[in-house]
Amino acid sequence: MAKQLFAEFQSVPTTQWEEVINKDLKGADYEKRLVWKTMEGFAVRPYYREEDLVKLNHMGGTPGSFPFVRGVNEGNNWLVRQGYCAWESFEKANEQAVDGLTRGVESIAFCIDGNAEMCIGEMSVLLKGIDLSKTEVNFEGCSCATAEIIASFLQVASAAGVKPTQIKASFDFDPLNKLTTTGNFCCSEYKTTIKKSMDLVKDYPGIRVIGVEGYAFNDAGSTIVQELGFSIAAGSEYINMLTEMGYSADEAASRIKFTLAIGPNYFMEIAKFRAARLLWANVAKEYGAKETESQKINIHAVTSQWNMTVYDAYVNMLRGTTEAMSAALAGVSSLEVLPFDYIYREPAEFSNRVARNTQIILKEESHFDKITDPAAGSYYIETLTASVAEQAWKLFTAAEEKGGYINAFKQGYIQGEIKSASSKRDLNIATRREILLGTNQYPNFNEKAEKEVTLDVVTRGADWKKSDNPIAQPIEKYRGAQAFEALRFATESMGHTPTAFMLTFGNLAFARARAQFSCNFFAVAGFEVADNNRFASVEEGVEAALKAKADIIVACSSDDEYSVAMPKIKELAGDKAIIVVAGEPACKEELIAAGITNFISVKSNVLETLKQYQDLMVSKK
């Protein structure tokens, strides 16, 4: 029936599509108007067709078969993970974990102080009431004492009668991450710790002792291909390290676990996880891994901290939802949705519940776990997968040519690449080419920072403490919203909230459109805004603005009316308020010559412009 239906439609060749597109463009540049130049280093076309798949080498595989682009298994039953902080109290962390297990959690993560050895008694408290034969347990933050922590864990498991083959656990010992984030390794004997840990778990096939914490690159503002390429490079460094210790490639690869962030670029993130399976399978195979299970990458995905905001924090729920969808559709081993308030306070029961239920809904109500790799065959996503893999492979091979991850990092190559990308992203956010809802666009006008939000919370990079004896410059953790939120927090701390008054006059359509734009613009910095429909004259508008004791008067009208109206507004207002023109009128140079120098438009660097007005408010005060 389907064949009969489509037989009625004549096939349209690509050349014909292109002819119609170019005709509609009416001479405009095709590449500039329709081709997206991504941060990842490749171009995305406006559409793709079946013929585009012919040139892709990874096509034709099935779920569970090499190179695993379509998934490492035939199913898509990822584990719902939630993390609990065990730094302050093992009892509290255990209580939260046991409660989570009754509410849909399938994989537990304990964030621990890895430098502190955990005795059997402490481990017993942490694992009380947790069935280790059915629950995956993960330890985050492991460091020099990892081997001792593993030993305590295994003793508790053995005492509980759990068979070695039943245990699924991970200990994210990642000395390369310490080098990356602090500038030096966690300890000089990190290789000894790795060997002790490997020997302890030799009879436990479900335990992974090395973690490649690739999300750290995302935390520093990297691109998707940088996160993937440098994560693969770190994984390769570990395999090389382990094979030099005498372990086989199969033994080495089977003990490594990757943790990757999920950013907001929905389809690109789906492509990233698919590309990760492709790249790692080939790396493991090249090292000599013969077992199919060893060639499969184990990925834990966590929603992005870089993408989270302190202001309008409930929007983080939406961010976490779409990010979780990307990972679920792409296929991962386990997934964690961070609570919406994760970055500025200890998550409470409500935020933990919402975070947990986000992915439970994806499973139980949306049935994302019932289908494997639904993106397969999509002309767009398959092409993205190939492009992401190609660009990430270039970064991986560049690091290898410099002697591997450690040498490439010591030489500053990895930091330089990430800093170059993060600087571009910062500029995009400052100019609104990249939108952070509620932060640099469409802010909540009346919102004030939560009581837990301090200047330190808003401005700090994170809890990465630089090494006292760095051997390389570490990457810097921050959030994309950080600069804007620091700006808004500074406004709240001024004592007097500046008021931007919309002086609307003339053409109603232009007056309203520019007033709405300007209100949104100044509210980003936490300024109070006074909007108005339209004044009958500029005299009436200026009088109302001065009566309202406005700090800033924003002229909102059509370009044609500015040349005559602006000098009059300046004369009437005098030095009682800052005069701003909404737009980039043709008479701009004339107005500047007349002493009217403040303009805002879609071309403005929002962050820098608002900083200037904020400084003027401080000096005026």
Secondary structure, 3 states (H helix, E strand, C coil): CHHHHHHCCCCCCHHHHHHHHHHHHCCCCHHHHHCEECCCCCEECCCCCHHHHCCCCCCCCCCCCCCCCCCCCCCCCCEEEEEEECCCCHHHHHHHHHHHHCCCCCEEEEEEEECCCCCHHHHHHHHCCCCCCCCEEEEEEECCCHHHHHHHHHHHHHHCCCCHHHCCEEEEECHHHHHHHHCCCCCCCHHHHHHHHHHHCCCCCCEEEEEEECHHHHHCCCCHHHHHHHHHHHHHHHHHHHHHCCCCHHHHHCCEEEEEEECCCHHHHHHHHHHHHHHHHHHHHHHCCCCHHHHCCCEEEEECCCCCCCCCCCHHHHHHHHHHHHHHHHCCCEEECCCCCCCCCCCCHHHHHHHHHHHHHHHHCCCHHHCCCCCCCCHHHHHHHHHHHHHHHHHHHHHHHCCCHHHHHHCCHHHHHHHHHHHHHHHHHHCCCCCCECCCECCCCCCCCCCCCCHHHHHCCCCCCCCCCCCCCCCCCCCCCHHHHHHHHHHHCCCCCCEEEEEECCCHHHHHHHHHHHHHHHHCCCCEEECCCCCCCHHHHHHHHHHCCCCEEEEECCHHHHHHHHHHHHHHHCCCCEEEEECCCCCHHHHHHCCCCCEECCCCCHHHHHHHHHHHHHHHC
